Amino acid sequence: FKTSSDAPDIGATGGLRFDKTRSTKLNNTNDSEANPTTWTISVWLKDTSDFSGGANALIQAGGAQANAENVGFNINGFFWNTSNGQDSLQATNGQSANEWVNVVFQSTDTSFKIYENGTEIASKTISSDLNRYLNVGGQVRTLGAQPSQEFMNGYLSEYYFVDGQALEPSVFGNTNNDTQSWVPKSGTDVK
């Protein structure tokens, strides 16, 4: 994964490239006893498929459908799903394809929020009884796909997965005073 200090400037082509036609993805195993309900994901992405062709999974953990949890995007916008639709959240996306966008997924034991370029675009209260998988010790997390489907087509950069904290987007980015656009903080400024 690229971190802020070695990732390219947002707006330039770069970061991790995922090619749906080649089924590219990355896997890692969460090797610690993590907090399964409270975490934050922040990532910059650039979709190159016009948000079409079904779902594009950003991160998936657990099985292909059952006993799984994932976040991603589709033609309607960004989403979060748990175990066969046990619970989900779909946000409407205002971003165009081939543009960099920052998305933050914020999870607690009773709520889930999605932010786009620093602005909350969806939230919901969730049951604390949900089975959660994205941040459980020993689970394999797949970046850029579900284990064998819903492959992403595009770029990821500035990827952060923070265990045990529900952080606001301002931790990862801020508005540029000159351009009035949302930009990432440098790696040393993310705290």
Salt bridges, closest charged atoms under 4 A:
ASP19 OD2 - ARG22 NE 3.63
GLU69 OE2 - ARG132 NE 2.72
ASP87 OD1 - LYS124 NZ 2.64
